[in-house]
């Protein structure tokens, strides 16, 4: 469910509505955790912090709409208990983002600052959960991928020994072997450094 939610609500390729392109400068009193989350999420998605804020707002609101009352209650409790220290700074957001945050805050009986702070921390938690899940899944599969690579190398060697120069199968298998090798190399590097590959990663 989280994977679908994140994909549906935070695609950097999505064109924001026209009113979202209009920027406003708003003072928010945010926790250090929320400010760092804002920066890290923008970097992770490869967008500006303004666009990242819009994606965060959509993700958090969609998450709250699809969850039960107990989850929303916990969100409100975490929002009301902003981790210290708090710092008031000016942030650039779209008009639609500002309106969405204000409407959501009003619905939950929160201040706009509390709502934005909690949305940032929630989005960061969701992204981290998915990244950790990806690393665990890849770690479980890397042994099978190595076995697949070994099998591809064996087939490649056999074809090189037994086929003629005009047989198209041998170079085709070599291409497949190289691609599998690139996958294994990148997955091993990902696991060694603990940095999840992003969804647009190209295995070359």
N, C-alpha and C positions, 0 to 999 in steps of 0.2 A: 504493500500500500504506500509506504513512504517513497519508494522509487517512482511510482506512477505520479504521486503528488508532486514530487520535485520536478519531474520531467514536464508535467503539464503546466506548472505554475512559474517556473524559473528558467525558461528557455531564453538565452541571450539573443537568439535569432528572432524572437517575437518582436514585431514592430509595436511600440507603445502607442496608445491612443493619442490623438493630436494634442489634447489638453495636457497630457503628461509631459510633453516636450517643453512646456512653459515652466521655467524654474522659479522657485521662490527661496529666499534665504530665511531660515527659521532657526531660532535659538531653542536647543534641546538641552535639558540637563540629563546627561547619560552617565552610566557607570563606565569604568575603564574596560570591563569585560565587553560591554555593548559596543563601545567605540572600536575596540580591537576586532570584534566580530564584523563590524561594518567594513573595515579595511580588508580583512582577510576574505570575506565573501566576495567583495568586488574583484579582488585579485583572482580568486578561485574561478569565478565565472567569466573573467576577462572583460569586465565592463567598468564603466565609471562608477564612483561611489553613489552618484545620483541614481543611475540605472539600477545599481545593486539595491538601493533602498526601496525602489519601486518593486523589485522582485521579492525582496524580503517581506514587504507588506502584503503582497498577493499570496505568497506562500503561507504566511502565518494566519491570515484571515481564512484562507481555504482550509487549512489544517483545523482551525477552531470550528468551522462550519461542519466539518465532517466527523468531528469527535463528539464524545458524549459530554453530558453536563459535568461529570466529575473531572474530566480532563480540562474543561474550560475553567472550572473552579480552581484547579491547581495552577493554571496559567495566571489567573488573576492574583492568586496568593504570591506567586513568584514576581509578578509585576509590581505589586505593592511593596515587596521586600527587595528593592534595588540594592545590589551589592555596592558597598562603598569602596573608594571615594567616588563622589559624583562631581561632574564638571559641566558647567554650562558653556556651550560653544555654538557657533553658527554653523548649520549644515545646509547644503544645497539639496533640495528635493523638488520633485515635480508637484504641480498643483493637485493632481489627482491623488498622489501619494499622501500629501498633507490632508486632503479631505478624507481619504480612506482611514488614515490613522485617527483623525478626530472623531469620525463616526464610530469606529470600533471602540475607541476609548470611552465614548459616551455610552455605548451599549453595555460595556463591562463595568461602568462606574469607576473608570480609571482616569488619571491625567494623561494628556497626550505624551508627556515625557515617559511615564511609566509604561504606556502601551508600546511606544517605539523601542524602548530599552528591552522589554520582554520579547518583542517580535524579533529583534536582532539576535538575542541569545537563543531563542527557539530555533530560528533558521540555522544558526551556527551548529546547534546541537544535532539537528536533522542531517546536515551535510556531513558532520563528523561521524555520525552513526553509519551513514551510507558508505563513507570512505573506509571505516574500520571493517564493515561487512564485506566490502570488495576485497580488502587485503586478506581477510580470513578465507574467503572463497577462492582467491587465486592461490593462496598457500596450500589449500586442500587439493588443487588441481595441478600444481606445478610438476609433481611426480609423473602424472599421466601425460603431461605435455612433453616431458623429457623422454618418456617411453615412445611417444608418437614421433619425436624427432629421430630417435635411434632407429625406428622402423623405416622412416623415410630415407635415412642415410643408407641403410642396408639395401633398399629397393634401388636407390640411385646407383650404388656400386654395382649391383647385379646388372642393371640395364647398360651401364657403361662398358661392362665386360662382354655382354651378349648381343647388343644391338648394333646395327650399321649406322653410318653417319646420316643416312636419309630417313631414319626412323624418328618421327616427331615426339615419341613418348619420352625418350631420355631427357631432352632439354625441358620438357614440360614437368617432369618429376623433379628435376633440379630446381626449377622455379618454385615448386611447392615446398621442397626441402628448405630453400633459403627463406621462404616466408615463415615456415614453422620455426626455423632457427631464430628469426627476428622476434617472433612472439616470445619464445622461451627466454631469449636474452633480455628483453624488456621487462618481462614478468619477474625474472630473477633480480634485475636491477631495482624494480619497484619494491620488492620484498626486502631487499638488502638495505634500502634507504628508508623504508617505511613511508614512502610518498606515493599515494595512489595515482595511477594513470588517469587522466581525464577522459571524458567520453568521446572526445574528438581525436584521441591519440591515434597516430598512424604507425603501424608496424612496418618499418622499412629496413 
